[in-house]
Amino acid sequence: MGDKAIRVLLAKVGLDGHDRGIKTVVRYLKDAGMEVIFTGLRATPERVVDAACAEHVDVVGLSFLAGDHMVLAPRVIDGLKKRRADGVMVLMGGVILKRDVAALEQMGVKRVFPPGTPPANIVEFIKRNVTQPQ
Amino acid sequence: MSELESDYKRWQDTTLKRTIERSPERRADFATESGIPVKALYTPLDVAGSDYRNDLGFPGEFPYTRGVYPSMYRGQLWTMRQYAGFGSAEETNQRFRYLLEQGSTGLSIAFDLPTQLGLDSDDPRAEGAVGRVGVAVDSLADMETIFEGIPLDRVSTSMTINATAPILLAMYIAVGERQGVAQQQLTGTTQNDILKEFIARGTYIFPPEPSLRLGLDIVEYCLREVPRWNTMNIAGYHIREAGADAVQELAFTLADAIAYIEQARARGLAVDDFAPRLSYSLGCFRDLFEEVAKFRAARRLFARIMKDRFGAKDPRSCLLRTFSGSCGSTLVSQQPLNNVVRITMHALMGALGGHQAIHTACWDEGYAIPSEEAATLALRTQQILAYESGVANTIDPLAGSYYVEYLTNEIETRAAAYLEKIDAMGGMLRAIESGYIDREIRESSIRYQRAIDSGETVIVGLNRYQAPASDDEQLELFQSDPAVEPRQKERVGALRARRDPGEVVAGLAALDAAIEGKLNLMPAVIRAVKAYATVGEISQVMRRHWGEYRAPVEL
């Protein structure tokens, strides 16, 4: 791993306004020395893909609490693939049933963090799994 | 030094000290969830500054600490109000009829996010969200279906709707009219609290100023035309859920209320005309005594503000009528049946806190829209509490507890200090715009998370007494029906083909003119909904004037 800080884009995609969880993750990642960009509410999948490419992030983290993840997350993943940015690690968190998790992982989501996940575990997971070019 | 004081010191320095030296207390510091230090024991010394007649008084009398009504639950139990509404209008109608048959005494509608955000079901931005967290309402036709066979003069309906509240209220009025129920007879509540959307819940459309105008249009219109309607439910619940502690929840709720009242007065409305129709909701979190003290402090502080700051003369203006909600964020997905116990505690806090209506969460709502069994259990929890526990037999039963009275005073003092600070910033709108409120809430939320991380705050099943990972697939969970979204898109398409286009155009043009002319928008919105203009179309007229608000992202 290089000395360069890990770059993370965190996004609320869709209409849901519950951002307590993702804002908590923002804080923990920043405290761990990562560079974090947060989209704010109601980002579209297209905007997330654009931002991820423009900002050369290592990780995209998506938060869903309104049940629309099976519609919107695939659009982010496909968008990244189309832009040949499939090296970007996609993480998800929020209210996501187990039966959806397998399908999401199949699509290329690296890990889905359920409610109650200690934020420190997310920090650790990113540190362990992001490999940056020197 | 009084005899009691010296007795207390003696006890502390001898009896208690000897025991602690032998076996230390479980932790170095005890505190409420809002960080108010908690001592081993409270005595009359801790409430020595209180004056019973001034600070507590009698139920139904200023300052209402003991309750807003003279006989409280001895006269009438609290309203058991359960939140429902999902998928289609037909399903919501069925759930409402079921809840009414089961003895529920008030309806509460949850709308899906597109309805809350002024988007029709066939809008591309609505994709994936139609009928998901509540019922999809595109036009009056959907509202007619929701209330099919439910006479509006027999129920009171609470609508969790904010940015598009004028549109949904207009539809409710139109449904009543079609049933032969005059708007003067309608009872219910529109949440219509847009400020907390900017600070906590995120479902705003327009910038703060025009958003406030819409909210106040409801207040003003109902004052004349729908006199029994509760025009705003000013919500602390969501502020708490966003991470605020109990003191902040109370302070920011009252700061929102002050902002609305000032706006209404700026329109020339008299405080005693509109204030009696404002209601409030507060959350039930985890700390039983702190929550009950918060509710008591809330009534007293509010009454004092209404009297001293706004010069209210009508006693009804000073009544903090409240709806208490179980905080979903206290529920835990791990070992989810434990949530039944947490929810029972929430209901107990609500009853001991003297609320007019109580909502109990469903134990499975962390996963999905609650199942019918879970919704029934949530209602039964309240019924058991009301009829079996004796909690409703006397008024404000925790009064006189040295601890509860001390906490009540402490919370009032701390919340009042916040209000002074917000006043000094130029009021709540400025405090929100400057990011102050957001920062305060975020710091509390992070503090809470760190306390969970360290184990200082225990959550059973989450950071202590964990069980092997539970398999939520084995639970019977309600799944939202994937067919709802295409069906609803079809419906709104068919409606557009069926309605009289001339009426729609005329209705929307009248609304446009009313916005331009700075008129109260309710009459024009009612006209537009009766022409079956959609939520999206009506909102679009407003968007053209005001634009959409994008909150600054500041972290």
Interface residues (C-beta under 8 A of the other chain):
Chain A: G14 L15 D16 G17 H18 D19 R20 K23 T24 V26 R27 K30 V36 F38 T39 G40 L41 T44 A66 G67 D68 M70 V71 L72 V95 L97 K98 R99 P114 P115 G116 P118 P119 A120
Chain B: L113 P114 Q116 L117 L119 R125 A126 E127 G128 A129 R132 V133 E197 R201 G202 T203 E241 A242 G243 S329 V332 S333 Q334 G366 Y367 A368 R442 S445 I446 Q449 I452 D453 I459 L462 N463 D471 D472 E473 L477 S480 R550 A551 V553 L555
